[in-house]
Amino acid sequence: MALTHGLVQLYLDLWQRGVFKSVKSVIELGSQEFYQVRPQDFERWLAGVGLSGYTPERFPNLNQDPDDWRRRCPAKPFYELLGAERYACIDVNAKHGAIPLDLNAPLSDETLSACGQFDLVTDHGCAEHVFNIDEVFRTMHRLCAPHGFIVSAQNLYGGNGYYNFDTAFYEGLAAANQYRVLFASYLITPKYRQPGGVYDQFHVAPTEAMLRTLDWATLEFIGLCYVFQKPHDRPFQLPYQDGLLARRQGHYGFRVHGLTDPLSRIYVPVTDDSLAYMSTRALVNLVLRRIAARVGRSR
């Protein structure tokens, strides 16, 4: 997918909201580059969030033909603009100074294998090209520092890799590893182009109802974008569905709790089988009754 303008705008929004204020180190899967981003749009977006420091010299080839894959601007200066002091990327092609590791295999490079080195780990359409998909997400988990961020943007429709992704994959990943979900969207790219040959892109709510309203014949592709925060330093856990979750990880399921600053959610384990399928309202009422009962007994 590369660093498309929908992803650039998402990063700028997260930076403006202060979500990325602690990000000083970044590592990317794939030797990432800007794609379909025009200099005039980029400058306007930067001005819109109040981010200074842009000069054309820092972003070589940004003004080239957006479809010329041979001459694209590398992503590194963008993260430096956001405040990152350390940047690395992993790609077997070694382009843009990438560390030439095979993502099918577990990490073995001593400079990367220690857990929690990077504040931000990104995957902009790289994982879908790696057959050993669970190892890719284990690698991202291992590279991410506690309280750091993992951003994954993959194709649901119109991709060119081994896999297409769905919300169940990412929600299961969050539940199994207790990630905080800071942002989730379908990234919609229509087939029509703006003047200058660039595509529009839109972030929309990742719901099945939204997908049913789309005319898929008019779309270039549909992406799926998630921003996670990893709150701990525990080993990576594989997700399981339905009853296997209880047998493998010792709980019966999860309840989704919405947080509004920023809009996000966390998965809270439910360890009582009788509570696993209760509505949120019924669960709150039960908790309040139990608290009232304990207060009454203590008097």
Phi and psi in degrees as GROMACS dihedral restraints (atoms count N, CA, C in turn):
[ dihedral_restraints ]
;  ai    aj    ak    al  type     phi  dphi    fc
    3     4     5     6     1    68.8    20    10
    4     5     6     7     1  -175.3    20    10
    6     7     8     9     1   -89.5    20    10
    7     8     9    10     1    84.1    20    10
    9    10    11    12     1   -80.1    20    10
   10    11    12    13     1   170.6    20    10
   12    13    14    15     1   -70.4    20    10
   13    14    15    16     1   -24.8    20    10
   15    16    17    18     1   -64.6    20    10
   16    17    18    19     1   -36.9    20    10
   18    19    20    21     1   -74.9    20    10
   19    20    21    22     1   -39.2    20    10
   21    22    23    24     1   -58.3    20    10
   22    23    24    25     1   -46.2    20    10
   24    25    26    27     1   -65.3    20    10
   25    26    27    28     1   -35.8    20    10
   27    28    29    30     1   -63.1    20    10
   28    29    30    31     1   -46.6    20    10
   30    31    32    33     1   -61.1    20    10
   31    32    33    34     1   -40.7    20    10
   33    34    35    36     1   -65.3    20    10
   34    35    36    37     1   -38.2    20    10
   36    37    38    39     1   -65.0    20    10
   37    38    39    40     1   -43.9    20    10
   39    40    41    42     1   -64.5    20    10
   40    41    42    43     1   -37.8    20    10
   42    43    44    45     1   -64.7    20    10
   43    44    45    46     1   -44.3    20    10
   45    46    47    48     1   -63.8    20    10
   46    47    48    49     1   -35.3    20    10
   48    49    50    51     1   -78.7    20    10
   49    50    51    52     1    -3.4    20    10
   51    52    53    54     1    84.7    20    10
   52    53    54    55     1     6.0    20    10
   54    55    56    57     1   -64.3    20    10
   55    56    57    58     1   -37.2    20    10
   57    58    59    60     1   -97.6    20    10
   58    59    60    61     1    18.2    20    10
   60    61    62    63     1   -64.9    20    10
   61    62    63    64     1   -23.8    20    10
   63    64    65    66     1   -95.3    20    10
   64    65    66    67     1     2.4    20    10
   66    67    68    69     1   -80.6    20    10
   67    68    69    70     1   110.4    20    10
   69    70    71    72     1  -117.4    20    10
   70    71    72    73     1   -10.5    20    10
   72    73    74    75     1  -139.8    20    10
   73    74    75    76     1   138.4    20    10
   75    76    77    78     1  -133.7    20    10
   76    77    78    79     1   138.4    20    10
   78    79    80    81     1  -134.0    20    10
   79    80    81    82     1   138.0    20    10
   81    82    83    84     1  -118.3    20    10
   82    83    84    85     1   145.3    20    10
   84    85    86    87     1   -85.2    20    10
   85    86    87    88     1   121.9    20    10
   87    88    89    90     1    91.4    20    10
   88    89    90    91     1   145.6    20    10
   90    91    92    93     1   -79.7    20    10
   91    92    93    94     1    82.0    20    10
   93    94    95    96     1   -70.4    20    10
   94    95    96    97     1   147.1    20    10
   96    97    98    99     1  -139.3    20    10
   97    98    99   100     1   158.9    20    10
   99   100   101   102     1   -68.0    20    10
  100   101   102   103     1   142.8    20    10
  102   103   104   105     1  -142.0    20    10
  103   104   105   106     1   128.6    20    10
  105   106   107   108     1    64.0    20    10
  106   107   108   109     1    35.5    20    10
  108   109   110   111     1  -118.1    20    10
  109   110   111   112     1   118.9    20    10
  111   112   113   114     1   -91.7    20    10
  112   113   114   115     1   143.3    20    10
  114   115   116   117     1   -54.8    20    10
  115   116   117   118     1   -41.6    20    10
  117   118   119   120     1   -65.4    20    10
  118   119   120   121     1   -36.0    20    10
  120   121   122   123     1   -70.0    20    10
  121   122   123   124     1   -42.9    20    10
  123   124   125   126     1   -60.0    20    10
  124   125   126   127     1   -46.2    20    10
  126   127   128   129     1   -61.8    20    10
  127   128   129   130     1   -38.9    20    10
  129   130   131   132     1   -66.5    20    10
  130   131   132   133     1   -41.3    20    10
  132   133   134   135     1   -65.2    20    10
  133   134   135   136     1   -41.7    20    10
  135   136   137   138     1   -61.7    20    10
  136   137   138   139     1   -44.2    20    10
  138   139   140   141     1   -63.8    20    10
  139   140   141   142     1   -35.2    20    10
  141   142   143   144     1   -65.0    20    10
  142   143   144   145     1   -29.1    20    10
  144   145   146   147     1  -102.5    20    10
  145   146   147   148     1    -0.6    20    10
  147   148   149   150     1    77.0    20    10
  148   149   150   151     1    30.9    20    10
  150   151   152   153     1   -99.7    20    10
  151   152   153   154     1   119.4    20    10
  153   154   155   156     1  -104.1    20    10
  154   155   156   157     1   173.7    20    10
  156   157   158   159     1   106.7    20    10
  157   158   159   160     1    -2.8    20    10
  159   160   161   162     1   -74.5    20    10
  160   161   162   163     1   132.9    20    10
  162   163   164   165     1  -138.5    20    10
  163   164   165   166     1   143.4    20    10
  165   166   167   168     1   -56.1    20    10
  166   167   168   169     1   -31.3    20    10
  168   169   170   171     1   -64.6    20    10
  169   170   171   172     1   -28.8    20    10
  171   172   173   174     1   -77.0    20    10
  172   173   174   175     1   -13.9    20    10
  174   175   176   177     1  -125.7    20    10
  175   176   177   178     1    70.7    20    10
  177   178   179   180     1   -63.2    20    10
  178   179   180   181     1   141.6    20    10
  180   181   182   183     1    70.5    20    10
  181   182   183   184     1     8.5    20    10
  183   184   185   186     1   -65.2    20    10
  184   185   186   187     1   -25.9    20    10
  186   187   188   189     1   -92.9    20    10
  187   188   189   190     1    12.4    20    10
  189   190   191   192     1   -80.3    20    10
  190   191   192   193     1   171.1    20    10
  192   193   194   195     1   -51.2    20    10
  193   194   195   196     1   123.5    20    10
  195   196   197   198     1   -62.0    20    10
  196   197   198   199     1   -17.8    20    10
  198   199   200   201     1   -98.8    20    10
  199   200   201   202     1     2.0    20    10
  201   202   203   204     1   -84.5    20    10
  202   203   204   205     1    95.4    20    10
  204   205   206   207     1   -71.6    20    10
  205   206   207   208     1   -14.0    20    10
  207   208   209   210     1   -78.9    20    10
  208   209   210   211     1   -22.3    20    10
  210   211   212   213     1  -133.6    20    10
  211   212   213   214     1    85.1    20    10
  213   214   215   216     1  -118.6    20    10
  214   215   216   217     1   156.2    20    10
  216   217   218   219     1   -79.3    20    10
  217   218   219   220     1   127.9    20    10
  219   220   221   222     1   -66.2    20    10
  220   221   222   223     1   156.5    20    10
  222   223   224   225     1   -79.6    20    10
  223   224   225   226     1   -20.1    20    10
  225   226   227   228     1   -50.5    20    10
  226   227   228   229     1   -48.7    20    10
  228   229   230   231     1   -63.5    20    10
  229   230   231   232     1   -23.8    20    10
  231   232   233   234     1   -66.6    20    10
  232   233   234   235     1   -44.8    20    10
  234   235   236   237     1   -69.8    20    10
  235   236   237   238     1   -33.0    20    10
  237   238   239   240     1   -63.0    20    10
  238   239   240   241     1   -37.3    20    10
  240   241   242   243     1   -64.0    20    10
  241   242   243   244     1   -33.4    20    10
  243   244   245   246     1   -78.7    20    10
  244   245   246   247     1    -7.5    20    10
  246   247   248   249     1   115.7    20    10
  247   248   249   250     1     1.2    20    10
  249   250   251   252     1   -71.9    20    10
  250   251   252   253     1   137.1    20    10
  252   253   254   255     1  -103.5    20    10
  253   254   255   256     1   -15.7    20    10
  255   256   257   258     1  -134.1    20    10
  256   257   258   259     1   132.1    20    10
  258   259   260   261     1  -135.5    20    10
  259   260   261   262     1   139.6    20    10
  261   262   263   264     1  -149.1    20    10
  262   263   264   265     1   159.6    20    10
  264   265   266   267     1  -145.2    20    10
  265   266   267   268     1   157.6    20    10
  267   268   269   270     1  -118.9    20    10
  268   269   270   271     1   126.3    20    10
  270   271   272   273     1  -164.8    20    10
  271   272   273   274     1   134.2    20    10
  273   274   275   276     1   -63.9    20    10
  274   275   276   277     1   -18.5    20    10
  276   277   278   279     1   -81.1    20    10
  277   278   279   280     1   -10.4    20    10
  279   280   281   282     1    60.4    20    10
  280   281   282   283     1    16.1    20    10
  282   283   284   285     1   -68.6    20    10
  283   284   285   286     1   147.5    20    10
  285   286   287   288     1    55.8    20    10
  286   287   288   289     1    33.0    20    10
  288   289   290   291     1    74.7    20    10
  289   290   291   292     1    20.2    20    10
  291   292   293   294     1   -64.1    20    10
  292   293   294   295     1   147.4    20    10
  294   295   296   297     1   -75.5    20    10
  295   296   297   298     1   119.5    20    10
  297   298   299   300     1   -82.0    20    10
  298   299   300   301     1    73.0    20    10
  300   301   302   303     1  -105.9    20    10
  301   302   303   304     1   148.8    20    10
  303   304   305   306     1   -89.2    20    10
  304   305   306   307     1   113.1    20    10
  306   307   308   309     1   -72.9    20    10
  307   308   309   310     1    -8.0    20    10
  309   310   311   312     1   -68.0    20    10
  310   311   312   313     1   -23.8    20    10
  312   313   314   315     1  -104.6    20    10
  313   314   315   316     1   154.9    20    10
  315   316   317   318     1   -61.7    20    10
  316   317   318   319     1   153.2    20    10
  318   319   320   321     1   -60.0    20    10
  319   320   321   322     1   135.6    20    10
  321   322   323   324     1  -133.3    20    10
  322   323   324   325     1   -16.3    20    10
  324   325   326   327     1   -64.9    20    10
  325   326   327   328     1   123.5    20    10
  327   328   329   330     1   -62.6    20    10
  328   329   330   331     1   -24.8    20    10
  330   331   332   333     1   -76.4    20    10
  331   332   333   334     1   -13.1    20    10
  333   334   335   336     1  -119.1    20    10
  334   335   336   337     1   -22.7    20    10
  336   337   338   339     1   -70.4    20    10
  337   338   339   340     1   -22.3    20    10
  339   340   341   342     1   -65.2    20    10
  340   341   342   343     1   132.6    20    10
  342   343   344   345     1   -65.6    20    10
  343   344   345   346     1   137.7    20    10
  345   346   347   348     1    79.3    20    10
  346   347   348   349     1    46.9    20    10
  348   349   350   351     1   -92.6    20    10
  349   350   351   352     1   -21.6    20    10
  351   352   353   354     1  -122.7    20    10
  352   353   354   355     1   138.2    20    10
  354   355   356   357     1   -76.1    20    10
  355   356   357   358     1   -25.4    20    10
  357   358   359   360     1  -139.7    20    10
  358   359   360   361     1   127.8    20    10
  360   361   362   363     1  -120.9    20    10
  361   362   363   364     1   127.4    20    10
  363   364   365   366     1  -121.9    20    10
  364   365   366   367     1   151.5    20    10
  366   367   368   369     1  -140.7    20    10
  367   368   369   370     1    98.1    20    10
  369   370   371   372     1  -104.4    20    10
  370   371   372   373     1    70.5    20    10
  372   373   374   375     1    83.2    20    10
  373   374   375   376     1    21.2    20    10
  375   376   377   378     1   -92.1    20    10
  376   377   378   379     1   -43.5    20    10
  378   379   380   381     1   -57.7    20    10
  379   380   381   382     1   -33.6    20    10
  381   382   383   384     1   -63.5    20    10
  382   383   384   385     1   -17.8    20    10
  384   385   386   387     1   -94.4    20    10
  385   386   387   388     1     0.5    20    10
  387   388   389   390     1  -108.0    20    10
  388   389   390   391     1   121.4    20    10
  390   391   392   393     1   -66.4    20    10
  391   392   393   394     1   -38.2    20    10
  393   394   395   396     1   -83.5    20    10
  394   395   396   397     1    75.2    20    10
  396   397   398   399     1   -66.3    20    10
  397   398   399   400     1   -36.3    20    10
  399   400   401   402     1   -66.7    20    10
  400   401   402   403     1   -31.0    20    10
  402   403   404   405     1   -67.5    20    10
  403   404   405   406     1   -32.6    20    10
  405   406   407   408     1   -61.2    20    10
  406   407   408   409     1   -48.1    20    10
  408   409   410   411     1   -73.8    20    10
  409   410   411   412     1   -28.1    20    10
  411   412   413   414     1   -65.1    20    10
  412   413   414   415     1   -40.5    20    10
  414   415   416   417     1   -61.9    20    10
  415   416   417   418     1   -45.7    20    10
  417   418   419   420     1   -60.8    20    10
  418   419   420   421     1   -42.0    20    10
  420   421   422   423     1   -60.6    20    10
  421   422   423   424     1   -44.5    20    10
  423   424   425   426     1   -66.6    20    10
  424   425   426   427     1   -35.9    20    10
  426   427   428   429     1   -75.2    20    10
  427   428   429   430     1   -23.5    20    10
  429   430   431   432     1   -80.4    20    10
  430   431   432   433     1   133.5    20    10
  432   433   434   435     1   -73.4    20    10
  433   434   435   436     1   153.0    20    10
  435   436   437   438     1   -54.9    20    10
  436   437   438   439     1   133.4    20    10
  438   439   440   441     1    71.8    20    10
  439   440   441   442     1     7.5    20    10
  441   442   443   444     1   -84.1    20    10
  442   443   444   445     1  -176.2    20    10
  444   445   446   447     1  -122.5    20    10
  445   446   447   448     1   144.3    20    10
  447   448   449   450     1  -122.2    20    10
  448   449   450   451     1   123.4    20    10
  450   451   452   453     1  -115.0    20    10
  451   452   453   454     1   124.0    20    10
  453   454   455   456     1  -128.0    20    10
  454   455   456   457     1   126.0    20    10
  456   457   458   459     1  -126.8    20    10
  457   458   459   460     1   112.0    20    10
  459   460   461   462     1  -130.0    20    10
  460   461   462   463     1   167.5    20    10
  462   463   464   465     1   -87.3    20    10
  463   464   465   466     1   137.8    20    10
  465   466   467   468     1   -98.2    20    10
  466   467   468   469     1   -34.3    20    10
  468   469   470   471     1  -146.1    20    10
  469   470   471   472     1   134.5    20    10
  471   472   473   474     1    89.6    20    10
  472   473   474   475     1    13.2    20    10
  474   475   476   477     1   -79.9    20    10
  475   476   477   478     1   176.9    20    10
  477   478   479   480     1  -130.8    20    10
  478   479   480   481     1    25.3    20    10
  480   481   482   483     1  -112.2    20    10
  481   482   483   484     1  -162.2    20    10
  483   484   485   486     1   -75.5    20    10
  484   485   486   487     1   -27.3    20    10
  486   487   488   489     1  -129.7    20    10
  487   488   489   490     1   150.0    20    10
  489   490   491   492     1  -114.1    20    10
  490   491   492   493     1   143.7    20    10
  492   493   494   495     1  -109.2    20    10
  493   494   495   496     1   158.5    20    10
  495   496   497   498     1  -135.0    20    10
  496   497   498   499     1   169.9    20    10
  498   499   500   501     1   -61.6    20    10
  499   500   501   502     1   -32.8    20    10
  501   502   503   504     1   -58.7    20    10
  502   503   504   505     1   -35.2    20    10
  504   505   506   507     1   -63.0    20    10
  505   506   507   508     1   -50.2    20    10
  507   508   509   510     1   -73.3    20    10
  508   509   510   511     1   -38.4    20    10
  510   511   512   513     1   -66.1    20    10
  511   512   513   514     1   -38.4    20    10
  513   514   515   516     1   -64.0    20    10
  514   515   516   517     1   -39.9    20    10
  516   517   518   519     1   -61.2    20    10
  517   518   519   520     1   -43.1    20    10
  519   520   521   522     1   -66.4    20    10
  520   521   522   523     1   -43.2    20    10
  522   523   524   525     1   -64.7    20    10
  523   524   525   526     1   -46.3    20    10
  525   526   527   528     1   -64.5    20    10
  526   527   528   529     1   -33.1    20    10
  528   529   530   531     1  -109.4    20    10
  529   530   531   532     1     8.4    20    10
  531   532   533   534     1    55.3    20    10
  532   533   534   535     1    36.8    20    10
  534   535   536   537     1   -71.4    20    10
  535   536   537   538     1   147.3    20    10
  537   538   539   540     1   -86.7    20    10
  538   539   540   541     1   128.7    20    10
  540   541   542   543     1   -92.2    20    10
  541   542   543   544     1   107.0    20    10
  543   544   545   546     1   -86.0    20    10
  544   545   546   547     1   -28.0    20    10
  546   547   548   549     1  -160.4    20    10
  547   548   549   550     1   143.5    20    10
  549   550   551   552     1  -150.5    20    10
  550   551   552   553     1   138.4    20    10
  552   553   554   555     1  -158.6    20    10
  553   554   555   556     1   157.8    20    10
  555   556   557   558     1   -86.4    20    10
  556   557   558   559     1   132.5    20    10
  558   559   560   561     1  -103.3    20    10
  559   560   561   562     1   105.5    20    10
  561   562   563   564     1   -94.0    20    10
  562   563   564   565     1   128.9    20    10
  564   565   566   567     1  -123.5    20    10
  565   566   567   568     1   105.0    20    10
  567   568   569   570     1   -69.6    20    10
  568   569   570   571     1   160.7    20    10
  570   571   572   573     1   -72.8    20    10
  571   572   573   574     1   -28.2    20    10
  573   574   575   576     1   -70.4    20    10
  574   575   576   577     1   155.5    20    10
  576   577   578   579     1  -119.8    20    10
  577   578   579   580     1   151.6    20    10
  579   580   581   582     1   -76.4    20    10
  580   581   582   583     1   166.7    20    10
  582   583   584   585     1   -55.2    20    10
  583   584   585   586     1   134.9    20    10
  585   586   587   588     1    99.3    20    10
  586   587   588   589     1    -5.0    20    10
  588   589   590   591     1    86.1    20    10
  589   590   591   592     1    13.9    20    10
  591   592   593   594     1  -101.1    20    10
  592   593   594   595     1   149.9    20    10
  594   595   596   597     1   -83.7    20    10
  595   596   597   598     1   150.7    20    10
  597   598   599   600     1   -77.3    20    10
  598   599   600   601     1   156.7    20    10
  600   601   602   603     1  -143.8    20    10
  601   602   603   604     1   143.3    20    10
  603   604   605   606     1  -137.2    20    10
  604   605   606   607     1   136.0    20    10
  606   607   608   609     1   -90.2    20    10
  607   608   609   610     1   125.5    20    10
  609   610   611   612     1  -131.0    20    10
  610   611   612   613     1   162.5    20    10
  612   613   614   615     1   -60.5    20    10
  613   614   615   616     1   134.3    20    10
  615   616   617   618     1   -83.7    20    10
  616   617   618   619     1    72.3    20    10
  618   619   620   621     1  -121.9    20    10
  619   620   621   622     1   151.8    20    10
  621   622   623   624     1   -62.4    20    10
  622   623   624   625     1   -34.2    20    10
  624   625   626   627     1   -61.1    20    10
  625   626   627   628     1   -37.9    20    10
  627   628   629   630     1   -64.7    20    10
  628   629   630   631     1   -42.2    20    10
  630   631   632   633     1   -61.4    20    10
  631   632   633   634     1   -35.8    20    10
  633   634   635   636     1   -70.2    20    10
  634   635   636   637     1   -18.6    20    10
  636   637   638   639     1   -86.2    20    10
  637   638   639   640     1   -10.4    20    10
  639   640   641   642     1   -86.7    20    10
  640   641   642   643     1   145.0    20    10
  642   643   644   645     1   -92.5    20    10
  643   644   645   646     1    97.3    20    10
  645   646   647   648     1   -63.9    20    10
  646   647   648   649     1   -24.6    20    10
  648   649   650   651     1   -67.1    20    10
  649   650   651   652     1   -18.7    20    10
  651   652   653   654     1   -96.1    20    10
  652   653   654   655     1     3.9    20    10
  654   655   656   657     1  -106.8    20    10
  655   656   657   658     1   140.3    20    10
  657   658   659   660     1   -74.7    20    10
  658   659   660   661     1   -50.2    20    10
  660   661   662   663     1  -161.4    20    10
  661   662   663   664     1   163.5    20    10
  663   664   665   666     1  -118.3    20    10
  664   665   666   667     1   120.2    20    10
  666   667   668   669     1   -99.2    20    10
  667   668   669   670     1   166.0    20    10
  669   670   671   672     1  -129.8    20    10
  670   671   672   673     1   121.9    20    10
  672   673   674   675     1  -122.3    20    10
  673   674   675   676     1   126.8    20    10
  675   676   677   678     1  -128.7    20    10
  676   677   678   679     1   140.7    20    10
  678   679   680   681     1  -118.7    20    10
  679   680   681   682     1   116.2    20    10
  681   682   683   684     1  -108.0    20    10
  682   683   684   685     1   152.5    20    10
  684   685   686   687     1  -118.1    20    10
  685   686   687   688     1   128.6    20    10
  687   688   689   690     1   -93.0    20    10
  688   689   690   691     1   111.0    20    10
  690   691   692   693     1   -89.6    20    10
  691   692   693   694     1     7.1    20    10
  693   694   695   696     1  -150.4    20    10
  694   695   696   697     1  -177.8    20    10
  696   697   698   699     1  -122.9    20    10
  697   698   699   700     1    29.8    20    10
  699   700   701   702     1   -84.7    20    10
  700   701   702   703     1   158.2    20    10
  702   703   704   705     1   -63.4    20    10
  703   704   705   706     1   156.8    20    10
  705   706   707   708     1   -64.3    20    10
  706   707   708   709     1   138.6    20    10
  708   709   710   711     1  -117.1    20    10
  709   710   711   712     1   133.7    20    10
  711   712   713   714     1   -75.9    20    10
  712   713   714   715     1   137.0    20    10
  714   715   716   717     1   -72.4    20    10
  715   716   717   718     1   150.6    20    10
  717   718   719   720     1  -133.9    20    10
  718   719   720   721     1   151.6    20    10
  720   721   722   723     1  -104.9    20    10
  721   722   723   724     1   151.9    20    10
  723   724   725   726     1    56.4    20    10
  724   725   726   727     1  -134.8    20    10
  726   727   728   729     1   -64.7    20    10
  727   728   729   730     1   -24.3    20    10
  729   730   731   732     1   -62.9    20    10
  730   731   732   733     1   -29.5    20    10
  732   733   734   735     1   -61.2    20    10
  733   734   735   736     1   -42.6    20    10
  735   736   737   738     1   -66.2    20    10
  736   737   738   739     1   -44.8    20    10
  738   739   740   741     1   -71.5    20    10
  739   740   741   742     1   -33.9    20    10
  741   742   743   744     1   -85.4    20    10
  742   743   744   745     1   -36.0    20    10
  744   745   746   747     1  -120.4    20    10
  745   746   747   748     1     2.7    20    10
  747   748   749   750     1    79.8    20    10
  748   749   750   751     1    17.7    20    10
  750   751   752   753     1  -143.0    20    10
  751   752   753   754     1   167.4    20    10
  753   754   755   756     1   -96.3    20    10
  754   755   756   757     1   -10.1    20    10
  756   757   758   759     1   156.6    20    10
  757   758   759   760     1  -163.5    20    10
  759   760   761   762     1  -140.4    20    10
  760   761   762   763     1   152.4    20    10
  762   763   764   765     1  -113.1    20    10
  763   764   765   766     1   139.0    20    10
  765   766   767   768     1   -90.5    20    10
  766   767   768   769     1   126.7    20    10
  768   769   770   771     1  -117.3    20    10
  769   770   771   772     1   125.3    20    10
  771   772   773   774     1   -84.2    20    10
  772   773   774   775     1   136.4    20    10
  774   775   776   777     1  -118.7    20    10
  775   776   777   778     1   145.2    20    10
  777   778   779   780     1  -113.3    20    10
  778   779   780   781     1     1.3    20    10
  780   781   782   783     1  -139.7    20    10
  781   782   783   784     1    85.4    20    10
  783   784   785   786     1   -76.8    20    10
  784   785   786   787     1   170.7    20    10
  786   787   788   789     1   -58.8    20    10
  787   788   789   790     1   118.4    20    10
  789   790   791   792     1  -162.1    20    10
  790   791   792   793     1   179.8    20    10
  792   793   794   795     1  -155.8    20    10
  793   794   795   796     1   159.1    20    10
  795   796   797   798     1  -129.8    20    10
  796   797   798   799     1   157.2    20    10
  798   799   800   801     1  -101.9    20    10
  799   800   801   802     1   122.4    20    10
  801   802   803   804     1  -105.8    20    10
  802   803   804   805     1   119.7    20    10
  804   805   806   807     1   -61.9    20    10
  805   806   807   808     1   140.0    20    10
  807   808   809   810     1  -107.6    20    10
  808   809   810   811     1   116.2    20    10
  810   811   812   813     1  -104.0    20    10
  811   812   813   814     1    -0.6    20    10
  813   814   815   816     1  -108.6    20    10
  814   815   816   817     1   120.2    20    10
  816   817   818   819     1   -57.4    20    10
  817   818   819   820     1   -31.8    20    10
  819   820   821   822     1   -71.3    20    10
  820   821   822   823     1   -17.0    20    10
  822   823   824   825     1   -97.1    20    10
  823   824   825   826     1    -9.3    20    10
  825   826   827   828     1   -61.2    20    10
  826   827   828   829     1   -31.2    20    10
  828   829   830   831     1  -119.9    20    10
  829   830   831   832     1    18.4    20    10
  831   832   833   834     1   -75.1    20    10
  832   833   834   835     1   151.1    20    10
  834   835   836   837     1   -70.7    20    10
  835   836   837   838     1   159.8    20    10
  837   838   839   840     1   -60.6    20    10
  838   839   840   841     1   -41.9    20    10
  840   841   842   843     1   -61.8    20    10
  841   842   843   844     1   -45.6    20    10
  843   844   845   846     1   -64.5    20    10
  844   845   846   847     1   -37.7    20    10
  846   847   848   849     1   -65.4    20    10
  847   848   849   850     1   -43.0    20    10
  849   850   851   852     1   -63.1    20    10
  850   851   852   853     1   -44.0    20    10
  852   853   854   855     1   -61.3    20    10
  853   854   855   856     1   -40.1    20    10
  855   856   857   858     1   -63.9    20    10
  856   857   858   859     1   -44.4    20    10
  858   859   860   861     1   -61.9    20    10
  859   860   861   862     1   -43.0    20    10
  861   862   863   864     1   -63.7    20    10
  862   863   864   865     1   -39.5    20    10
  864   865   866   867     1   -64.6    20    10
  865   866   867   868     1   -40.0    20    10
  867   868   869   870     1   -66.9    20    10
  868   869   870   871     1   -38.6    20    10
  870   871   872   873     1   -64.0    20    10
  871   872   873   874     1   -45.4    20    10
  873   874   875   876     1   -60.8    20    10
  874   875   876   877     1   -39.4    20    10
  876   877   878   879     1   -64.3    20    10
  877   878   879   880     1   -41.4    20    10
  879   880   881   882     1   -66.8    20    10
  880   881   882   883     1   -40.0    20    10
  882   883   884   885     1   -62.3    20    10
  883   884   885   886     1   -41.2    20    10
  885   886   887   888     1   -62.9    20    10
  886   887   888   889     1   -39.0    20    10
  888   889   890   891     1   -68.9    20    10
  889   890   891   892     1   -28.0    20    10
  891   892   893   894     1   -80.1    20    10
  892   893   894   895     1   -11.6    20    10
